[in-house]
Amino acid sequence: MLIENEIVLAQPIDKVWEFFNNIPQVAASLPGTELTDDLGDDQYKGRVGISMGPIRLAFAGDAKVLERDHTSNRLVISGSGADEKGRGNASMVLTAQLTPAPKGTKANMAIDLTLSGAAAQYGRGMVADVTAVLIGQFAQNVQLRIDAIERGEDVSNMTAKPASGLAIGMQAMRMAILRVVKRFFAPYQPTIS
């Protein structure tokens, strides 16, 4: 499934591009993500953990930078992993495209995600909503890290909070309810000719 999100960061594109090219910094900004090994040649090992309601999934796997285009500020990363308790697999290709925005930099994020096992039981809407919540948290963390770096602070101990099941679940539920309400009332919207 393809999930698309957009974030805006309050820094110029060159600073955001520099940050996005530091994969350990990016990983430290993703809730529930931990890099465990830098294999060199833009390849990494790590873990991603997330709770969705009563289900806690913890994937261990690999990530690799497939493309880094400095001219168009485009980064493509692939990742795959298996749930540590053997309940499924996940793979994704993340494409981040940076463009200048009036108040900083816009990052269009496209995630082509494939899930199997326990994670696949959730519908596309729920997975998209949870992803949107995580991308929002990622954007906040990136902003905090870039601000700290600009102030000359040490960010090596600055890590993203774990992906909390209750907080993510509540935000995702709110998004799902809003989507249903919009769908229900869409036929009743007045049209202007």
Long-range contacts (C-beta under 8 A, 24 or more apart in sequence): 1-112, 1-113, 1-114, 1-124, 1-127, 1-128, 2-110, 2-111, 2-112, 2-113, 3-110, 3-111, 3-113, 3-127, 3-128, 3-131, 3-132, 4-108, 4-109, 4-110, 4-111, 5-108, 5-109, 5-111, 5-131, 5-132, 5-135, 6-106, 6-107, 6-108, 6-109, 7-106, 7-107, 7-109, 7-135, 7-136, 7-138, 7-139, 7-142, 8-101, 8-103, 8-104, 8-105, 8-106, 8-107, 8-139, 9-104, 9-105, 9-107, 9-139, 9-142, 9-143, 9-146, 10-103, 10-104, 10-143, 11-104, 11-105, 11-143, 11-146, 11-150, 12-100, 12-104, 12-105, 13-73, 13-98, 13-99, 13-100, 13-105, 15-105, 15-146, 15-150, 16-98, 16-104, 16-105, 16-107, 16-142, 16-146, 17-70, 17-73, 17-98, 17-105, 19-142, 19-145, 19-146, 19-149, 20-75, 20-96, 20-98, 20-107, 21-68, 21-75, 23-63, 23-65, 23-77, 25-145, 25-155, 26-142, 28-141, 28-145, 28-155, 28-158, 28-159, 28-160, 29-138, 29-141, 29-142, 29-145, 29-160, 30-134, 30-138, 30-141, 30-160, 31-134, 31-137, 31-138, 31-141, 31-160, 31-161, 31-162, 31-163, 31-164, 32-134, 32-160, 32-162, 32-163, 33-160, 36-60, 42-68, 47-81, 47-84, 48-81, 48-90, 49-162, 49-163, 50-130, 50-134, 50-163, 50-165, 50-168, 51-163, 51-164, 51-165, 51-166, 51-168, 51-169, 52-122, 52-126, 52-130, 52-165, 52-168, 52-169, 52-172, 53-165, 53-169, 54-165, 55-118, 55-119, 56-165, 57-83, 57-87, 57-88, 57-118, 57-119, 58-83, 58-84, 58-85, 59-83, 59-84, 59-89, 59-90, 60-84, 61-90, 66-93, 72-97, 73-97, 73-98, 73-99, 74-98, 83-117, 83-118, 83-119, 87-117, 87-118, 87-119, 88-115, 88-116, 88-117, 88-118, 88-119, 88-120, 89-115, 89-116, 89-117, 90-114, 90-115, 90-116, 90-119, 107-139, 109-135, 125-176, 125-179, 126-172, 126-176, 129-171, 129-172, 129-173, 129-175, 129-176, 129-179, 130-168, 130-172, 132-172, 132-175, 133-167, 133-168, 133-171, 133-172, 133-175, 134-163, 134-168, 137-161, 137-163
